[in-house]
Amino acid sequence: MLLPPNQSLASGKNAIRASWEGLLKQTAALSWKASNVEVAKSGELGYLYGTFRLTVKDAAGAPGAVDTGKMVEIWKKQRDGAWKCIVDTFNSDVPLPATPAPKK
């Protein structure tokens, strides 16, 4: 599951891939840092949360606006021992633009 900001939930490999492809086409730079990572005592589930910094391309394709925010991922250990992210969400720290005052 991918829970992207300002979009519908993306469930399944194709929907998740399409959502990420749409975002990455607009991305000039992306970095993230995990602030905390924990694994359940059972060793089957884990999660992390942290921050990200995203620079999007302007109309000419050059680096433009910068967004910062936070993220949460939930991971599940697979039968073969590999870990797979089963829920991924992120959202911006940048405030929404002010709503214009109603015209009189």
N, C-alpha and C positions, 0 to 999 in steps of 0.2 A: 504494500500500500504506500502510495505517495500522497501526502497532503500538502500540496503547494499553495502558497498564498495567492489569493485572487483568481483561483481556478477550482474546478471541481476535483473531487477525489479521483486519483488514478489507481485503478486496481488491475492487476495482471501485467505480465511482461510487456505486451505491446503498448498498453496505455501508459505505463510508467516510462518506457523508452521514448514514446512520442512526446511526453511532457518534458523530459530532460533534454531531448533534442531541440525542442522549441526554445527552451531557456538558454542552452549552450550556444545556439546560433547567434544570440544577442550578446554573448559574454565576451568581454575583452580579457578579463582576468578574474579568477576565483580562488580564494583560499579559505581554509577553515581550521579551527583549532578545537580539539576536545578539551573541555574544562574538567570533566569527570567521566570516568568509565567504571562501571560495576558489573559483576557477573553474579548471578544467583548461586547460592551454595550448591544447588543441584548441578550446576555447570551447563544447563540447557539454554538459559536465556541471559541476555545481557543488555545493557543500554548505555548510551552515552549522551551527553549534552555538551554544547559548546557554542562557539560564535563563528560567524563567517563575514567575509568582506567580498563584495561582488562589484566589479566595474563593468558596466554595459557599454556597448558600442554606440556612438552617435550616428547621425544620418550618413556620414561619410565613411563609417566603419572604424573610426579612430576611438580610443578610449574616451568615455564620456562620464556620465553620472556614476556615482559610487553609492552603494547601498551596504549597510552593515546590519547584522541581525543575529538571531540565535537559532539553534537547531536541536532536534532530539531524534535519536535513532534507536530502534529496538532490534536486537539481533537474536537469531535462533541458531543453535548448533545443529547441523545436519547429521544424518546417519553416518556419512563418510568422514565426519570430524571437522568439515569446513563450516565456517560461519556465514550466514546469509542475513542481510538486513530485511526485516519483514515489515517494518513501519518506519517511514522517514518523513519528517516535517520540518519546515523552517519558516521564519517570518521576520519581517523587517523591524529595525529599531527606528527607522526614519519616520517622523510623523507624517500623517496625511496632509495634503495641502489644505489650507484654511478654506472653509466654505464661504463663498461671497455672500455679503449681506443682501437680503431681498431688496429688489428695486421698489421704490415707492411710487 
